[in-house]
Amino acid sequence: MKIEAGKPGDGMKYMYHCPVCGGEMIGDGYTVVSHCENVDLPLDIEPDAGPIYCELDQEI
């Protein structure tokens, strides 16, 4: 699992790669839910919810 920090003050951190597609995981899990870059987040999701991964049948 690769861990990379975002730029200071950008509010979004690249934490690791998605185990499904290998895309970047975006979000810090506190202010923005950690999610795959290939997922459109629902508007009603809590920022501290668990990580959201893309699905294998989803077109990227």
C-alpha positions in Angstrom: 0.0 0.0 0.0 1.5 3.3 -1.1 1.1 6.3 1.2 1.5 9.8 -0.1 0.7 13.2 1.5 -0.9 16.0 -0.3 0.4 19.5 -0.5 0.1 21.3 2.9 -3.2 23.2 3.1 -4.8 21.6 0.1 -7.4 19.9 2.3 -7.3 16.7 0.2 -4.7 14.0 0.8 -3.8 11.1 -1.4 -3.8 8.3 1.1 -3.3 5.2 -1.0 -4.4 3.4 -4.1 -7.8 1.9 -4.7 -7.6 -1.9 -4.2 -10.1 -2.4 -7.1 -8.7 -0.2 -9.9 -5.4 1.1 -8.6 -6.6 4.7 -8.8 -5.7 7.3 -6.3 -7.6 7.5 -3.0 -8.6 11.1 -2.3 -9.8 12.6 1.0 -8.5 12.5 4.6 -11.4 10.6 6.3 -12.1 13.5 8.6 -13.2 16.5 6.5 -13.6 14.7 3.2 -14.5 11.0 3.0 -11.7 8.8 1.6 -12.8 7.7 -1.9 -11.4 6.4 -5.2 -10.8 9.1 -7.8 -13.2 7.2 -10.1 -16.2 7.5 -7.8 -18.8 10.3 -7.8 -19.6 10.9 -4.2 -23.2 11.3 -3.1 -24.0 14.7 -1.6 -25.4 13.2 1.6 -22.3 11.2 2.7 -20.6 12.0 6.1 -17.0 13.1 5.8 -15.9 10.5 8.3 -17.6 7.6 6.7 -15.5 4.6 5.7 -13.5 4.5 2.4 -15.5 4.3 -0.8 -14.1 2.2 -3.6 -15.1 1.9 -7.2 -16.8 -1.2 -8.5 -15.4 -3.7 -11.0 -18.4 -3.3 -13.3 -18.2 0.5 -13.2 -16.9 2.0 -16.4 -13.8 4.2 -15.7 
